[in-house]
Amino acid sequence: MATDEVPPCDGIGGGGSRRTRVVLAQVAARRAPADRARADLTEQTPVGEALVKGLMRAQLALALRLSLVVLAGLGSLPLLFAVAPAVGTAKVLGINLPWLLLGFGSFPFLVAVGWAYVRFAERNEQDFTAVIRRPEP
């Protein structure tokens, strides 16, 4: 920090103590230059905008891929029951198989897809952060 010596203070706190003046402008001038990518993000430059759009595009692509997995996984069940009527009329423990699959089987499947989404989304964000913190050559 930049300091300037100020003459001794005669007020409260002892007569011979020295005060130190801190000048904020001098401290700000001595700071190390920020990373260029971080500055692009905070200043909302076209480069920063492109970085954020890249992250948003990656997150959207992930969401669309996993929604297709859910659609294929749960959407194929009615198709299975229509193509193979014996599966649709089968009973397990006195309960129709379609009710078991849709009522109890779908929830663990959806939880697994949700867990995968969170894991992959966090990986996308970590990759984005690594790009931002990467030292420039």
C-alpha positions in Angstrom: 0.0 0.0 0.0 1.1 3.5 -0.6 1.7 5.4 2.6 2.6 8.9 3.4 4.0 9.9 6.8 1.9 12.4 8.6 3.3 14.5 11.5 2.6 13.2 15.0 -0.9 13.5 16.3 -1.5 15.5 19.5 -5.1 14.3 19.9 -6.6 11.2 21.6 -4.5 8.1 21.6 -1.1 9.4 22.8 0.9 12.4 21.7 3.9 10.8 19.9 2.1 8.2 17.7 2.4 8.5 13.9 -0.5 8.2 11.6 -0.3 6.5 8.2 -2.3 7.9 5.2 -3.4 5.2 2.7 -4.1 6.6 -0.8 -6.5 4.3 -2.7 -5.6 5.6 -6.1 -1.9 4.6 -5.6 -3.0 1.1 -4.4 -5.2 0.6 -7.5 -2.4 1.7 -9.8 0.0 -0.9 -8.3 -2.3 -3.9 -8.8 -1.3 -6.6 -11.2 -3.1 -6.5 -14.5 -6.2 -8.8 -14.5 -6.5 -11.8 -16.8 -7.6 -10.8 -20.2 -10.4 -13.4 -20.3 -11.7 -12.2 -16.9 -11.6 -8.6 -18.0 -13.5 -9.6 -21.2 -16.2 -11.1 -19.1 -16.6 -8.3 -16.7 -16.4 -5.6 -19.4 -18.8 -7.6 -21.6 -16.6 -7.4 -24.7 -17.4 -9.5 -27.8 -14.8 -12.1 -26.6 -16.5 -12.3 -23.2 -19.8 -12.6 -24.8 -18.6 -15.4 -27.0 -17.2 -17.3 -24.0 -20.5 -17.0 -22.2 -22.5 -18.1 -25.3 -20.2 -21.1 -25.6 -21.0 -22.1 -22.1 -24.7 -21.6 -22.7 -24.5 -23.6 -25.9 -22.8 -26.5 -24.1 -25.4 -26.5 -21.3 -28.2 -26.4 -23.8 -26.7 -29.3 -25.8 -26.4 -31.3 -22.6 -30.0 -30.6 -21.7 -31.3 -31.6 -25.2 -29.2 -34.8 -25.2 -30.5 -35.9 -21.8 -34.1 -35.0 -22.7 -33.8 -37.3 -25.7 -32.6 -40.0 -23.4 -35.7 -39.5 -21.2 -37.9 -39.4 -24.2 -36.4 -42.6 -25.6 -36.5 -44.3 -22.3 -40.0 -43.5 -21.2 -41.5 -43.0 -24.6 -40.5 -46.5 -25.7 -42.6 -48.1 -23.0 -46.0 -47.4 -24.6 -44.5 -48.5 -27.9 -43.4 -51.8 -26.3 -46.8 -52.4 -24.8 -48.4 -51.7 -28.2 -46.0 -54.0 -30.1 -46.0 -56.8 -27.6 -49.5 -56.9 -25.9 -48.4 -59.9 -23.8 -45.9 -57.6 -22.0 -48.7 -55.1 -21.4 -51.0 -57.7 -19.8 -48.2 -59.4 -17.7 -48.6 -59.3 -13.9 -45.8 -59.2 -11.3 -46.8 -59.7 -7.7 -50.4 -59.3 -8.8 -49.8 -55.8 -10.3 -49.8 -55.1 -14.0 -46.3 -54.7 -15.4 -47.0 -51.4 -17.1 -48.0 -49.9 -13.8 -44.9 -51.2 -12.1 -42.6 -49.9 -14.9 -44.3 -46.5 -15.2 -45.1 -46.0 -11.4 -41.9 -47.3 -9.8 -39.3 -47.9 -12.6 -39.5 -44.4 -14.0 -38.6 -42.5 -10.8 -35.1 -44.2 -10.4 -34.5 -43.6 -14.1 -35.4 -39.9 -13.8 -33.3 -39.5 -10.7 -30.3 -41.1 -12.5 -30.8 -38.8 -15.5 -31.0 -35.8 -13.2 -27.9 -36.9 -11.3 -26.0 -37.2 -14.7 -27.2 -33.8 -15.8 -25.9 -32.1 -12.7 -22.6 -33.9 -12.9 -22.1 -33.1 -16.6 -23.3 -29.5 -16.1 -20.8 -29.0 -13.3 -18.1 -30.4 -15.6 -19.0 -27.9 -18.3 -18.8 -25.1 -15.7 -15.4 -26.3 -14.5 -14.1 -26.4 -18.1 -15.4 -22.8 -18.6 -13.6 -21.7 -15.4 -10.4 -23.5 -16.5 -10.5 -21.5 -19.8 -11.0 -18.2 -17.9 -8.2 -18.9 -15.4 -5.8 -20.2 -18.0 -2.6 -18.1 -18.1 -2.1 -16.2 -21.3 1.1 -16.9 -23.3 
